Amino acid sequence: MSGDNTGLMLMGVGGGGCRFAAAAQAVYGAGLTAVGFDTDEAAIRDLNGALPCQLIGATRLNKQGTGGLHANGRLAAQDDLPAILAAARDAQVVVVMTCLGGGTGGGAVPVILKALRAEGKVTLTFATLPFAFEGAERHRTAERDRPILEQSADGLVLVPLDDLHAGLANLVLPEAMRRAEALLASGLCLLWRLLHMPAFIRFDPARLRNMLVQAGSACLGQSTASGEGRAVAAVAALERAPLLRGGKVLAAARTLVIGILAGPDLRLEEIGSVMARMGVVCRKDVHIEMGVVLDTCFDGRIELVALAFANGASADARADTSARGGLPGLPLGGTKDAKLSVASSGPFRNVEKTVYKGEDLDVPTYQRRGIRLER
């Protein structure tokens, strides 16, 4: 399974990652090139062929999963790395979907990401964080995984499951899970359409690649509206999106990708309304990249998708990237979110932070300043 003619590919890793990838393929259809990798044969079988999946670490783990052990996930990925890389052979940008807190996602994904990057691929990883009710140990595991993924991927989108399931608490568990998978799949598919479809204002994979190597971690949000005043309503709904923390993420973002997907009835004033509101909601120095897709499947409504990055490329860095006609050196660095995981993990979890003028001095300066270090 290789990338399509845009060079885009979706890869699910682990049981949860494969379920989300399968949901995205069901929403998007045949135009989304996707593949899954898992250590548990039963979990793959439960997908009923909804996603092309390959078993990794079969001999080592007897096809029964990692038992929650990162070492098993890591070794499984190493065992079958040639097959994983072969699946992504023609891809330029690989979007990896996984769930943190278990063994396959936290163990296998960093190995896969590093191997993909060594092959010259650019990676964007969507990783879910456990529910609050799943207990402290899974949360500690996810927090340990988080900085490793930040270092391994070009871009990381963290999706807290509690936020994803906001408003679904009264539903029975299978229905709540199905709705949440569909919600994330829908947002991912809007991003895919923005990158994949012929567009009125183009946002192509090359622009995404250039942004990812500069901007780091991100949050994904989506909204939809129809009828009179739909543009204003769509932006208001985007500001309330749970995964954007009620607009707080938009307000803090340094780089923002905003996609407007609508039917041929889209008016210029509606594009203007969306972007004018973004100018009000976001910080003054935000770098905004916009794309507009017109498709009859969106007749009568406007769909918005936002990818909000905590860090951003400076004007000089963006100019340098453009002048070089390609990607800068792949950087490594922290994000505003990464400060929380660094300061609150390991043996110093219960030690009082050293804070001066609102800054946590226990966090390295390059992370506090949002500086991306060259590899």
C-alpha positions in Angstrom: 0.0 0.0 0.0 1.7 3.2 -1.1 0.9 6.8 -1.1 -1.5 8.3 -3.7 -0.5 10.9 -6.3 -0.4 13.6 -3.7 2.2 11.7 -1.7 -0.2 11.5 1.3 -0.8 8.3 3.3 -2.6 7.5 6.5 -1.1 4.8 8.8 -2.9 3.4 11.9 -0.6 1.8 14.5 -2.0 -0.3 17.4 -5.6 -1.3 18.0 -7.0 2.2 18.7 -5.0 3.8 15.9 -6.2 1.2 13.4 -9.8 1.7 14.5 -9.6 5.5 14.0 -7.8 5.0 10.6 -10.6 2.6 9.5 -13.2 5.1 10.5 -11.4 7.8 8.5 -11.3 5.5 5.4 -15.0 4.7 5.9 -15.8 8.5 5.9 -13.6 9.5 3.0 -13.8 6.4 0.8 -11.4 5.0 -1.8 -9.5 8.3 -2.3 -7.8 7.9 1.1 -4.7 5.7 1.0 -4.5 4.0 4.3 -2.9 1.0 6.0 -2.7 -0.4 9.6 -0.1 -2.2 11.7 -0.9 -4.0 15.0 0.5 -6.7 17.2 -2.8 -8.3 18.1 -4.4 -10.6 15.5 -7.8 -10.6 17.2 -8.0 -6.8 17.1 -7.2 -6.9 13.3 -9.9 -9.5 12.8 -12.4 -7.3 14.7 -12.0 -4.6 12.0 -13.7 -7.0 9.5 -11.5 -5.8 6.6 -12.4 -2.1 7.1 -8.7 -1.2 6.8 -5.8 -3.1 5.2 -3.9 -4.3 8.2 -0.6 -6.1 8.7 0.5 -8.0 11.8 3.9 -7.0 13.3 6.0 -8.9 15.8 3.9 -12.1 15.2 6.7 -14.6 16.0 7.9 -12.7 19.0 4.5 -12.0 20.5 2.5 -15.0 19.3 0.0 -12.7 17.6 -1.5 -11.7 21.0 -0.4 -8.1 21.5 2.2 -6.4 23.7 0.6 -6.9 27.1 0.9 -3.1 27.6 4.8 -3.3 27.4 6.5 -0.7 25.4 9.6 -2.9 24.9 7.4 -5.4 23.1 5.9 -2.8 20.8 9.3 -1.4 20.0 10.7 -4.9 19.2 7.7 -5.7 17.1 8.2 -2.6 15.0 11.9 -3.4 14.6 11.1 -7.0 13.6 8.9 -5.9 10.7 10.4 -2.5 9.8 11.1 -3.4 6.2 7.4 -4.3 5.6 6.3 -1.0 7.2 8.7 1.1 5.1 7.7 -0.8 2.0 4.0 0.1 2.6 5.0 3.8 2.7 7.5 3.6 -0.1 5.8 6.2 -2.4 4.4 8.5 0.3 6.0 11.9 1.0 3.8 12.8 4.0 2.7 10.0 6.3 -0.1 10.8 8.8 0.2 8.3 11.7 -2.8 7.6 13.9 -2.3 6.0 17.3 -3.5 5.8 20.9 -1.2 6.4 23.9 -1.2 4.6 27.2 -0.7 1.1 25.9 2.3 -0.9 24.5 2.0 -0.8 20.7 1.4 2.9 20.2 4.0 4.1 22.7 6.5 1.4 21.8 6.2 0.9 18.1 5.3 4.4 16.8 8.6 6.2 17.7 10.5 3.4 15.9 8.3 3.8 12.9 8.5 7.6 12.9 12.3 7.7 13.1 12.6 5.1 10.3 10.2 7.1 8.1 12.1 10.3 8.6 15.4 8.5 7.9 13.7 7.6 4.5 13.0 11.3 3.9 9.3 11.2 4.7 7.6 14.0 6.7 5.3 12.7 9.5 2.2 14.2 11.2 1.1 12.1 14.1 -2.4 12.1 15.7 -2.2 10.6 19.2 -5.1 10.2 21.6 -4.6 10.6 25.4 -6.5 8.2 27.8 -9.8 8.9 29.4 -9.6 10.2 33.0 -11.4 7.1 34.2 -8.7 4.8 32.8 -6.6 5.4 35.8 -3.3 7.1 36.8 -1.0 4.5 35.4 -2.2 4.8 31.8 -2.0 8.6 32.1 1.6 8.4 33.4 2.4 6.0 30.5 0.9 8.5 28.0 2.8 11.4 29.5 6.0 9.5 29.2 5.2 8.7 25.6 4.3 12.3 24.7 7.8 14.0 24.6 9.2 11.0 22.8 6.6 11.4 20.0 7.3 15.2 20.0 10.9 14.4 19.2 10.2 11.7 16.7 7.5 13.3 14.6 7.6 16.5 12.5 4.1 17.4 13.8 2.1 16.0 16.7 -1.6 16.5 17.2 -2.7 15.4 20.7 -6.4 14.4 21.1 -7.6 13.9 24.7 -10.3 11.3 24.6 -12.3 13.2 27.3 -12.5 16.2 25.0 -13.3 14.1 22.0 -16.2 12.5 23.9 -17.5 15.8 25.3 -21.3 15.8 25.2 -21.5 12.1 24.7 -21.5 11.1 28.4 -25.1 9.9 28.3 -24.7 7.5 25.4 -24.0 3.8 25.9 -20.3 3.0 25.5 -20.4 1.4 22.0 -22.4 4.4 20.6 -20.1 6.9 22.3 -17.0 5.3 20.9 -18.5 5.1 17.4 -19.5 8.8 17.5 -16.1 9.8 18.8 -14.3 7.8 16.1 -16.6 9.4 13.5 -15.9 12.9 14.8 -12.1 12.6 14.6 -12.4 10.8 11.3 -14.5 13.6 9.9 -11.9 16.2 11.0 -9.1 14.2 9.5 -11.0 13.8 6.3 -11.7 17.5 6.0 -7.9 18.0 6.3 -7.4 15.3 3.7 -9.8 16.9 1.3 -8.1 20.2 1.7 -4.8 18.6 0.7 -6.1 16.2 -1.9 -8.8 17.9 -3.9 -8.6 20.5 -6.6 -9.0 23.8 -4.8 -10.1 27.4 -5.4 -7.3 28.5 -3.1 -4.8 25.6 -2.9 -3.3 24.3 0.3 -1.1 21.5 -1.0 1.0 18.8 0.7 4.2 20.7 0.0 3.0 23.6 2.0 2.1 21.3 4.8 5.5 19.7 4.7 7.2 23.0 5.0 5.0 24.0 8.0 5.4 20.8 9.9 9.2 21.0 10.0 8.9 24.4 11.6 5.8 24.4 13.7 5.7 21.2 15.7 2.8 20.2 17.9 -0.8 21.1 17.0 -4.5 20.7 17.8 -7.2 19.9 15.3 -10.6 21.4 15.2 -13.6 21.3 12.9 -17.1 22.9 12.6 -20.0 23.0 10.2 -22.9 25.4 9.6 -25.6 25.9 7.0 -28.4 28.4 6.3 -28.4 32.2 6.7 -25.2 33.5 8.3 -23.5 30.2 8.0 -20.0 31.6 7.8 -20.3 33.4 11.1 -22.0 30.4 12.7 -19.2 28.1 11.4 -16.5 30.2 13.0 -18.4 30.5 16.3 -18.8 26.7 16.3 -15.0 26.3 15.6 -14.2 28.6 18.6 -16.4 26.3 20.8 -14.8 23.0 19.4 -13.8 20.8 22.4 -10.5 19.8 20.9 -9.6 23.5 20.6 -10.4 24.0 24.3 -13.2 26.5 23.7 -11.0 28.9 21.6 -8.0 28.9 23.9 -5.9 27.0 21.4 -6.8 29.4 18.6 -5.9 32.4 20.8 -2.5 31.0 21.6 -1.6 29.5 18.2 1.5 30.9 16.4 0.7 29.1 13.1 -2.8 28.3 11.8 -4.0 26.3 8.9 -7.6 27.1 8.2 -9.5 25.2 5.5 -12.9 26.3 4.1 -14.8 23.6 2.4 -18.1 24.6 0.7 -20.2 24.1 -2.4 -20.1 26.3 -5.5 -22.5 28.6 -3.7 -19.7 30.0 -1.5 -19.5 33.8 -1.6 -16.4 35.9 -1.3 -17.9 37.8 1.6 -18.2 34.5 3.5 -14.5 33.8 3.0 -13.9 37.3 4.2 -16.1 36.8 7.3 -14.2 33.7 8.3 -10.8 35.2 7.9 -11.7 38.5 9.5 -12.9 36.6 12.6 -9.7 34.5 12.7 -7.8 37.8 12.8 -9.8 38.8 15.9 -9.6 35.4 17.6 -5.9 34.7 17.0 -2.9 36.6 18.3 -1.7 39.5 16.1 1.5 37.8 15.0 -0.1 34.5 14.0 1.0 33.1 10.6 -2.2 31.9 8.8 -2.2 29.6 5.8 -5.6 29.2 4.1 -7.1 26.8 1.6 -10.6 26.8 0.0 -12.1 23.7 -1.6 -15.3 23.9 -3.6 -17.2 20.6 -4.0 -20.9 19.9 -4.7 -20.9 17.5 -1.7 -20.8 20.6 0.5 -23.7 22.3 -1.2 -25.7 24.5 1.2 -23.1 24.4 4.1 -19.7 25.5 5.1 -17.2 23.1 6.8 -14.1 24.5 8.6 -11.1 22.6 9.6 -8.3 24.2 11.6 -4.8 22.9 12.4 -3.4 25.2 15.2 0.3 24.9 16.0 1.7 26.1 19.3 5.0 27.0 17.7 5.5 28.8 14.4 8.2 29.6 11.9 9.6 33.1 12.0 9.4 35.3 8.9 13.1 34.7 8.3 12.7 30.9 8.7 9.8 30.9 6.3 11.7 33.0 3.8 14.7 30.7 4.1 12.5 27.7 3.5 11.0 29.3 0.4 14.3 30.5 -1.0 15.8 27.0 -0.7 12.9 25.6 -2.6 12.3 22.7 -0.3 12.5 21.6 3.3 14.9 22.9 5.8 16.9 20.6 8.0 14.5 18.5 10.2 14.4 20.2 13.6 14.0 18.9 17.1 12.5 21.0 19.8 9.8 21.5 22.5 6.5 23.2 22.4 4.4 25.1 24.9 2.6 21.9 25.7 5.9 20.0 26.1 6.8 22.1 29.1 4.0 20.5 31.1 5.1 17.0 30.4 8.8 17.8 31.1 8.1 19.6 34.4 5.6 17.2 35.8 7.1 13.8 34.9 9.8 11.5 36.3 11.3 11.8 39.8 10.5 15.6 39.9 6.7 15.1 39.5 5.9 16.3 43.1 8.7 18.9 43.3 7.6 22.6 43.3 8.4 24.3 40.1 10.8 27.2 39.8 8.7 30.0 38.4 10.0 33.5 37.6 7.8 36.2 36.0 5.4 33.5 34.8 8.1 31.2 33.3 8.9 27.7 34.5 12.7 27.9 34.8 13.0 24.1 35.2 12.2 23.8 31.5 15.2 24.3 29.2 15.4 27.8 27.6 15.2 26.5 24.0 11.8 24.9 24.9 10.5 28.0 26.7 11.5 30.2 23.8 10.0 27.8 21.2 13.4 27.3 19.5 13.6 24.3 17.2 17.1 22.7 17.3 18.7 21.3 14.2 19.2 17.5 14.3 
